[in-house]
Amino acid sequence: MIMPADRLTTLEIRAAEQEKTIEELSGQIAEQWKVIERMQRKLDALTNRFLALEEQAAPDVPVTKPPHW
């Protein structure tokens, strides 16, 4: 049978390991948020650039049926 002191030690070890795991996961999540924010800024910049290029493009060509219709 497991002695109460051994059981308490086992629980303390588990709690410490879980705390370490939670801290590692928290760090990874923080790093991923930085990556996501950086990617969002790049996407916004590319979207703005695309819209600017689209405005500079030739004026809209009216949609007409081809001559063979």
Stockholm file with secondary structure:
# STOCKHOLM 1.0

chainA/1-69         MIMPADRLTTLEIRAAEQEKTIEELSGQIAEQWKVIERMQRKLDALTNRFLALEEQAAPDVPVTKPPHW
#=GR chainA/1-69 SS CCCHHHHHHHHHHHHHHHHHHHHHHHHHHHHHHHHHHHHHHHHHHHHHHHHHHHHHSCCCCCCCCCTTC
#=GC SS_cons        CCCHHHHHHHHHHHHHHHHHHHHHHHHHHHHHHHHHHHHHHHHHHHHHHHHHHHHHSCCCCCCCCCTTC
//
